[in-house]
Amino acid sequence: MPNDFAHLPGRPAPEDLVVEVPAFEDDRPQPEPAPPAAAPELVAATEFARSSHAAPTIRRTQIRAGAWIAGVPIAVLAVVAVVQILLPR
């Protein structure tokens, strides 16, 4: 069958484009619900206390990555500057 570029291929059947994805159960640990009718200050203090002992969050990871990204070039520049000062030409 030669390539015939004068005509477009037929439309695919919608049944051929359906993909079934099996559902999965979310087994991540869920935080405890806030007590009903609690004072907002108490809820905020409780959440702050919980988060202080939690695993590092994305924000902490971003700060750490930013420190590395900024710190390494600054350290390299400082070493190059010291070497240029100490080694005469």
A tleap script that builds the chain and sets N, CA, C and O, in Angstrom:
source leaprc.protein.ff14SB
mol = sequence {
  NMET PRO ASN ASP PHE ALA HIE LEU PRO GLY
  ARG PRO ALA PRO GLU ASP LEU VAL VAL GLU
  VAL PRO ALA PHE GLU ASP ASP ARG PRO GLN
  PRO GLU PRO ALA PRO PRO ALA ALA ALA PRO
  GLU LEU VAL ALA ALA THR GLU PHE ALA ARG
  SER SER HIE ALA ALA PRO THR ILE ARG ARG
  THR GLN ILE ARG ALA GLY ALA TRP ILE ALA
  GLY VAL PRO ILE ALA VAL LEU ALA VAL VAL
  ALA VAL VAL GLN ILE LEU LEU PRO CARG
}
set mol.1.N position { 0.841 -1.177 0.000 }
set mol.1.CA position { 0.000 0.000 0.000 }
set mol.1.C position { 0.887 1.241 0.000 }
set mol.1.O position { 1.611 1.481 0.967 }
set mol.2.N position { 0.842 2.015 -1.047 }
set mol.2.CA position { 1.693 3.212 -1.101 }
set mol.2.C position { 1.163 4.292 -0.157 }
set mol.2.O position { -0.011 4.295 0.214 }
set mol.3.N position { 2.059 5.207 0.223 }
set mol.3.CA position { 1.650 6.330 1.065 }
set mol.3.C position { 0.800 7.271 0.244 }
set mol.3.O position { 1.227 7.774 -0.796 }
set mol.4.N position { -0.422 7.505 0.728 }
set mol.4.CA position { -1.330 8.407 0.024 }
set mol.4.C position { -1.561 9.613 0.920 }
set mol.4.O position { -2.312 9.539 1.892 }
set mol.5.N position { -0.915 10.716 0.591 }
set mol.5.CA position { -1.006 11.908 1.417 }
set mol.5.C position { -2.133 12.836 0.971 }
set mol.5.O position { -2.285 13.931 1.512 }
set mol.6.N position { -2.912 12.412 0.001 }
set mol.6.CA position { -4.010 13.237 -0.472 }
set mol.6.C position { -5.224 13.142 0.448 }
set mol.6.O position { -6.076 14.030 0.442 }
set mol.7.N position { -5.309 12.079 1.232 }
set mol.7.CA position { -6.461 11.867 2.113 }
set mol.7.C position { -5.994 11.672 3.549 }
set mol.7.O position { -4.976 11.030 3.807 }
set mol.8.N position { -6.757 12.236 4.474 }
set mol.8.CA position { -6.467 12.052 5.884 }
set mol.8.C position { -6.977 10.694 6.349 }
set mol.8.O position { -7.939 10.166 5.791 }
set mol.9.N position { -6.343 10.132 7.361 }
set mol.9.CA position { -6.850 8.853 7.871 }
set mol.9.C position { -8.200 9.063 8.556 }
set mol.9.O position { -8.539 10.178 8.953 }
set mol.10.N position { -8.957 7.989 8.689 }
set mol.10.CA position { -10.265 8.060 9.339 }
set mol.10.C position { -10.140 8.382 10.826 }
set mol.10.O position { -9.075 8.232 11.424 }
set mol.11.N position { -11.248 8.827 11.403 }
set mol.11.CA position { -11.247 9.169 12.834 }
set mol.11.C position { -11.218 7.886 13.661 }
set mol.11.O position { -11.862 6.900 13.302 }
set mol.12.N position { -10.473 7.896 14.768 }
set mol.12.CA position { -10.481 6.713 15.633 }
set mol.12.C position { -11.803 6.628 16.401 }
set mol.12.O position { -12.455 7.641 16.656 }
set mol.13.N position { -12.172 5.442 16.751 }
set mol.13.CA position { -13.397 5.245 17.527 }
set mol.13.C position { -13.157 5.711 18.957 }
set mol.13.O position { -12.085 5.460 19.508 }
set mol.14.N position { -14.137 6.392 19.577 }
set mol.14.CA position { -13.950 6.854 20.965 }
set mol.14.C position { -13.648 5.712 21.940 }
set mol.14.O position { -12.953 5.914 22.935 }
set mol.15.N position { -14.166 4.517 21.658 }
set mol.15.CA position { -13.910 3.375 22.544 }
set mol.15.C position { -12.427 3.005 22.559 }
set mol.15.O position { -11.921 2.476 23.549 }
set mol.16.N position { -11.741 3.287 21.459 }
set mol.16.CA position { -10.310 2.957 21.394 }
set mol.16.C position { -9.462 3.927 22.205 }
set mol.16.O position { -8.317 3.617 22.532 }
set mol.17.N position { -10.004 5.097 22.535 }
set mol.17.CA position { -9.227 6.113 23.249 }
set mol.17.C position { -9.450 6.087 24.764 }
set mol.17.O position { -8.801 6.844 25.486 }
set mol.18.N position { -10.334 5.249 25.253 }
set mol.18.CA position { -10.640 5.199 26.689 }
set mol.18.C position { -9.600 4.335 27.389 }
set mol.18.O position { -9.299 3.219 26.966 }
set mol.19.N position { -9.065 4.881 28.467 }
set mol.19.CA position { -8.103 4.143 29.271 }
set mol.19.C position { -8.673 4.016 30.667 }
set mol.19.O position { -9.029 5.016 31.292 }
set mol.20.N position { -8.760 2.811 31.151 }
set mol.20.CA position { -9.280 2.589 32.496 }
set mol.20.C position { -8.115 2.536 33.476 }
set mol.20.O position { -7.166 1.773 33.295 }
set mol.21.N position { -8.206 3.359 34.514 }
set mol.21.CA position { -7.175 3.411 35.543 }
set mol.21.C position { -7.786 2.902 36.840 }
set mol.21.O position { -8.798 3.436 37.295 }
set mol.22.N position { -7.193 1.887 37.437 }
set mol.22.CA position { -7.777 1.376 38.679 }
set mol.22.C position { -7.607 2.389 39.813 }
set mol.22.O position { -6.583 3.066 39.907 }
set mol.23.N position { -8.604 2.478 40.653 }
set mol.23.CA position { -8.550 3.374 41.803 }
set mol.23.C position { -7.645 2.773 42.870 }
set mol.23.O position { -7.496 1.554 42.954 }
set mol.24.N position { -7.042 3.633 43.683 }
set mol.24.CA position { -6.214 3.141 44.773 }
set mol.24.C position { -6.635 3.839 46.053 }
set mol.24.O position { -7.197 4.934 46.033 }
set mol.25.N position { -6.356 3.193 47.142 }
set mol.25.CA position { -6.738 3.734 48.439 }
set mol.25.C position { -5.628 4.640 48.955 }
set mol.25.O position { -4.448 4.292 48.898 }
set mol.26.N position { -6.015 5.788 49.453 }
set mol.26.CA position { -5.049 6.735 50.008 }
set mol.26.C position { -4.712 6.291 51.425 }
set mol.26.O position { -5.525 6.424 52.339 }
set mol.27.N position { -3.499 5.759 51.595 }
set mol.27.CA position { -3.121 5.243 52.913 }
set mol.27.C position { -2.163 6.169 53.650 }
set mol.27.O position { -1.519 5.756 54.615 }
set mol.28.N position { -2.064 7.413 53.205 }
set mol.28.CA position { -1.211 8.351 53.917 }
set mol.28.C position { -1.821 8.678 55.266 }
set mol.28.O position { -3.045 8.687 55.397 }
set mol.29.N position { -1.004 8.946 56.272 }
set mol.29.CA position { -1.571 9.293 57.579 }
set mol.29.C position { -2.299 10.628 57.512 }
set mol.29.O position { -1.794 11.597 56.945 }
set mol.30.N position { -3.469 10.665 58.086 }
set mol.30.CA position { -4.277 11.870 58.081 }
set mol.30.C position { -4.083 12.616 59.395 }
set mol.30.O position { -3.990 11.987 60.448 }
set mol.31.N position { -4.022 13.942 59.355 }
set mol.31.CA position { -3.882 14.696 60.602 }
set mol.31.C position { -5.155 14.586 61.436 }
set mol.31.O position { -6.249 14.355 60.920 }
set mol.32.N position { -4.973 14.758 62.730 }
set mol.32.CA position { -6.132 14.708 63.612 }
set mol.32.C position { -7.036 15.897 63.321 }
set mol.32.O position { -6.548 17.002 63.083 }
set mol.33.N position { -8.340 15.682 63.339 }
set mol.33.CA position { -9.232 16.807 63.091 }
set mol.33.C position { -9.192 17.800 64.253 }
set mol.33.O position { -8.964 17.427 65.404 }
set mol.34.N position { -9.416 19.066 63.924 }
set mol.34.CA position { -9.436 20.094 64.965 }
set mol.34.C position { -10.661 19.888 65.850 }
set mol.34.O position { -11.723 19.502 65.362 }
set mol.35.N position { -10.519 20.140 67.138 }
set mol.35.CA position { -11.677 19.963 68.016 }
set mol.35.C position { -12.770 20.969 67.653 }
set mol.35.O position { -12.468 22.105 67.287 }
set mol.36.N position { -14.026 20.562 67.749 }
set mol.36.CA position { -15.101 21.481 67.383 }
set mol.36.C position { -15.208 22.624 68.388 }
set mol.36.O position { -14.999 22.436 69.587 }
set mol.37.N position { -15.530 23.786 67.891 }
set mol.37.CA position { -15.756 24.985 68.704 }
set mol.37.C position { -14.538 25.354 69.542 }
set mol.37.O position { -14.679 25.869 70.651 }
set mol.38.N position { -13.326 25.090 69.008 }
set mol.38.CA position { -12.119 25.458 69.741 }
set mol.38.C position { -11.764 26.908 69.430 }
set mol.38.O position { -12.110 27.437 68.374 }
set mol.39.N position { -11.074 27.531 70.363 }
set mol.39.CA position { -10.629 28.908 70.154 }
set mol.39.C position { -9.601 28.918 69.018 }
set mol.39.O position { -8.745 28.035 68.965 }
set mol.40.N position { -9.665 29.886 68.119 }
set mol.40.CA position { -8.708 29.928 66.996 }
set mol.40.C position { -7.257 29.987 67.465 }
set mol.40.O position { -6.370 29.425 66.822 }
set mol.41.N position { -7.015 30.668 68.587 }
set mol.41.CA position { -5.644 30.749 69.094 }
set mol.41.C position { -5.150 29.372 69.528 }
set mol.41.O position { -3.981 29.039 69.331 }
set mol.42.N position { -6.037 28.570 70.118 }
set mol.42.CA position { -5.662 27.230 70.557 }
set mol.42.C position { -5.376 26.332 69.358 }
set mol.42.O position { -4.420 25.556 69.370 }
set mol.43.N position { -6.202 26.439 68.330 }
set mol.43.CA position { -5.986 25.631 67.129 }
set mol.43.C position { -4.667 26.021 66.470 }
set mol.43.O position { -3.905 25.145 66.062 }
set mol.44.N position { -4.384 27.317 66.357 }
set mol.44.CA position { -3.135 27.766 65.740 }
set mol.44.C position { -1.925 27.314 66.552 }
set mol.44.O position { -0.922 26.879 65.986 }
set mol.45.N position { -2.015 27.414 67.876 }
set mol.45.CA position { -0.894 26.982 68.718 }
set mol.45.C position { -0.671 25.480 68.610 }
set mol.45.O position { 0.470 25.017 68.592 }
set mol.46.N position { -1.756 24.720 68.538 }
set mol.46.CA position { -1.627 23.265 68.410 }
set mol.46.C position { -0.989 22.894 67.083 }
set mol.46.O position { -0.110 22.034 67.043 }
set mol.47.N position { -1.412 23.521 66.005 }
set mol.47.CA position { -0.829 23.231 64.689 }
set mol.47.C position { 0.640 23.634 64.634 }
set mol.47.O position { 1.452 22.937 64.027 }
set mol.48.N position { 0.985 24.748 65.260 }
set mol.48.CA position { 2.386 25.179 65.288 }
set mol.48.C position { 3.238 24.180 66.059 }
set mol.48.O position { 4.349 23.848 65.645 }
set mol.49.N position { 2.714 23.706 67.177 }
set mol.49.CA position { 3.457 22.727 67.973 }
set mol.49.C position { 3.622 21.417 67.219 }
set mol.49.O position { 4.678 20.790 67.294 }
set mol.50.N position { 2.598 20.998 66.498 }
set mol.50.CA position { 2.694 19.766 65.712 }
set mol.50.C position { 3.722 19.901 64.595 }
set mol.50.O position { 4.501 18.981 64.344 }
set mol.51.N position { 3.721 21.044 63.931 }
set mol.51.CA position { 4.618 21.210 62.788 }
set mol.51.C position { 6.069 21.378 63.210 }
set mol.51.O position { 6.970 21.139 62.407 }
set mol.52.N position { 6.315 21.781 64.444 }
set mol.52.CA position { 7.703 21.975 64.868 }
set mol.52.C position { 8.440 20.649 65.022 }
set mol.52.O position { 9.669 20.618 64.948 }
set mol.53.N position { 7.709 19.551 65.237 }
set mol.53.CA position { 8.343 18.237 65.396 }
set mol.53.C position { 8.133 17.352 64.179 }
set mol.53.O position { 8.500 16.177 64.193 }
set mol.54.N position { 7.553 17.899 63.142 }
set mol.54.CA position { 7.252 17.112 61.946 }
set mol.54.C position { 8.489 16.986 61.067 }
set mol.54.O position { 9.499 17.660 61.267 }
set mol.55.N position { 8.375 16.116 60.108 }
set mol.55.CA position { 9.456 15.949 59.130 }
set mol.55.C position { 9.607 17.242 58.328 }
set mol.55.O position { 8.657 18.019 58.238 }
set mol.56.N position { 10.776 17.484 57.749 }
set mol.56.CA position { 10.982 18.724 56.980 }
set mol.56.C position { 9.930 18.888 55.889 }
set mol.56.O position { 9.563 17.930 55.210 }
set mol.57.N position { 9.466 20.088 55.738 }
set mol.57.CA position { 8.457 20.363 54.728 }
set mol.57.C position { 9.125 20.814 53.443 }
set mol.57.O position { 10.348 20.935 53.375 }
set mol.58.N position { 8.322 21.060 52.435 }
set mol.58.CA position { 8.862 21.522 51.152 }
set mol.58.C position { 9.558 22.864 51.335 }
set mol.58.O position { 10.591 23.119 50.716 }
set mol.59.N position { 8.995 23.727 52.188 }
set mol.59.CA position { 9.593 25.052 52.389 }
set mol.59.C position { 11.009 24.909 52.959 }
set mol.59.O position { 11.929 25.590 52.507 }
set mol.60.N position { 11.184 24.034 53.943 }
set mol.60.CA position { 12.524 23.838 54.519 }
set mol.60.C position { 13.475 23.262 53.481 }
set mol.60.O position { 14.650 23.627 53.440 }
set mol.61.N position { 12.975 22.372 52.651 }
set mol.61.CA position { 13.811 21.800 51.590 }
set mol.61.C position { 14.214 22.875 50.593 }
set mol.61.O position { 15.354 22.893 50.128 }
set mol.62.N position { 13.294 23.768 50.261 }
set mol.62.CA position { 13.621 24.841 49.327 }
set mol.62.C position { 14.658 25.782 49.909 }
set mol.62.O position { 15.542 26.250 49.192 }
set mol.63.N position { 14.561 26.067 51.205 }
set mol.63.CA position { 15.553 26.944 51.843 }
set mol.63.C position { 16.925 26.282 51.807 }
set mol.63.O position { 17.929 26.935 51.523 }
set mol.64.N position { 16.963 24.980 52.098 }
set mol.64.CA position { 18.229 24.253 52.085 }
set mol.64.C position { 18.825 24.240 50.677 }
set mol.64.O position { 20.027 24.443 50.508 }
set mol.65.N position { 17.990 24.002 49.676 }
set mol.65.CA position { 18.482 23.984 48.292 }
set mol.65.C position { 18.959 25.373 47.876 }
set mol.65.O position { 19.977 25.501 47.196 }
set mol.66.N position { 18.233 26.407 48.280 }
set mol.66.CA position { 18.643 27.769 47.957 }
set mol.66.C position { 19.966 28.134 48.590 }
set mol.66.O position { 20.787 28.821 47.982 }
set mol.67.N position { 20.175 27.669 49.821 }
set mol.67.CA position { 21.446 27.940 50.487 }
set mol.67.C position { 22.603 27.273 49.741 }
set mol.67.O position { 23.671 27.865 49.590 }
set mol.68.N position { 22.387 26.046 49.280 }
set mol.68.CA position { 23.435 25.366 48.515 }
set mol.68.C position { 23.681 26.072 47.182 }
set mol.68.O position { 24.827 26.277 46.783 }
set mol.69.N position { 22.603 26.439 46.502 }
set mol.69.CA position { 22.746 27.069 45.190 }
set mol.69.C position { 23.453 28.416 45.304 }
set mol.69.O position { 24.261 28.767 44.443 }
set mol.70.N position { 23.158 29.167 46.352 }
set mol.70.CA position { 23.809 30.465 46.526 }
set mol.70.C position { 25.171 30.323 47.200 }
set mol.70.O position { 26.098 31.070 46.890 }
set mol.71.N position { 25.293 29.377 48.110 }
set mol.71.CA position { 26.509 29.256 48.910 }
set mol.71.C position { 27.698 28.719 48.147 }
set mol.71.O position { 28.820 29.187 48.338 }
set mol.72.N position { 27.474 27.753 47.296 }
set mol.72.CA position { 28.598 27.133 46.579 }
set mol.72.C position { 29.291 28.135 45.653 }
set mol.72.O position { 30.517 28.233 45.700 }
set mol.73.N position { 28.568 28.883 44.814 }
set mol.73.CA position { 29.290 29.866 43.977 }
set mol.73.C position { 29.989 30.950 44.796 }
set mol.73.O position { 31.081 31.387 44.435 }
set mol.74.N position { 29.373 31.385 45.891 }
set mol.74.CA position { 30.013 32.401 46.732 }
set mol.74.C position { 31.291 31.849 47.341 }
set mol.74.O position { 32.304 32.547 47.392 }
set mol.75.N position { 31.256 30.594 47.806 }
set mol.75.CA position { 32.455 29.984 48.377 }
set mol.75.C position { 33.549 29.828 47.322 }
set mol.75.O position { 34.725 30.054 47.609 }
set mol.76.N position { 33.171 29.448 46.115 }
set mol.76.CA position { 34.163 29.301 45.033 }
set mol.76.C position { 34.783 30.656 44.707 }
set mol.76.O position { 35.995 30.754 44.513 }
set mol.77.N position { 33.970 31.687 44.648 }
set mol.77.CA position { 34.507 33.025 44.381 }
set mol.77.C position { 35.438 33.485 45.502 }
set mol.77.O position { 36.459 34.122 45.245 }
set mol.78.N position { 35.086 33.164 46.727 }
set mol.78.CA position { 35.955 33.545 47.848 }
set mol.78.C position { 37.297 32.822 47.767 }
set mol.78.O position { 38.339 33.429 48.018 }
set mol.79.N position { 37.288 31.553 47.424 }
set mol.79.CA position { 38.547 30.800 47.295 }
set mol.79.C position { 39.380 31.357 46.157 }
set mol.79.O position { 40.593 31.512 46.302 }
set mol.80.N position { 38.763 31.660 45.037 }
set mol.80.CA position { 39.503 32.232 43.900 }
set mol.80.C position { 40.098 33.581 44.279 }
set mol.80.O position { 41.236 33.876 43.912 }
set mol.81.N position { 39.350 34.404 45.008 }
set mol.81.CA position { 39.858 35.707 45.424 }
set mol.81.C position { 41.051 35.555 46.354 }
set mol.81.O position { 42.041 36.271 46.207 }
set mol.82.N position { 40.976 34.634 47.309 }
set mol.82.CA position { 42.094 34.421 48.231 }
set mol.82.C position { 43.320 33.916 47.481 }
set mol.82.O position { 44.438 34.347 47.762 }
set mol.83.N position { 43.123 33.015 46.539 }
set mol.83.CA position { 44.255 32.491 45.764 }
set mol.83.C position { 44.877 33.606 44.933 }
set mol.83.O position { 46.102 33.676 44.836 }
set mol.84.N position { 44.081 34.472 44.337 }
set mol.84.CA position { 44.647 35.566 43.535 }
set mol.84.C position { 45.382 36.569 44.414 }
set mol.84.O position { 46.364 37.164 43.968 }
set mol.85.N position { 44.938 36.770 45.637 }
set mol.85.CA position { 45.631 37.704 46.521 }
set mol.85.C position { 46.959 37.126 47.017 }
set mol.85.O position { 47.971 37.824 47.083 }
set mol.86.N position { 46.932 35.839 47.363 }
set mol.86.CA position { 48.117 35.215 47.958 }
set mol.86.C position { 49.187 34.831 46.936 }
set mol.86.O position { 50.373 34.803 47.266 }
set mol.87.N position { 48.785 34.537 45.707 }
set mol.87.CA position { 49.764 34.130 44.698 }
set mol.87.C position { 50.099 35.335 43.807 }
set mol.87.O position { 49.265 35.778 43.019 }
set mol.88.N position { 51.320 35.860 43.938 }
set mol.88.CA position { 51.695 36.978 43.068 }
set mol.88.C position { 51.951 36.484 41.647 }
set mol.88.O position { 52.254 35.312 41.422 }
set mol.89.N position { 51.825 37.377 40.728 }
set mol.89.CA position { 52.041 37.004 39.331 }
set mol.89.C position { 53.482 37.106 38.985 }
set mol.89.O position { 53.865 36.832 37.847 }
savepdb mol mol.pdb
quit
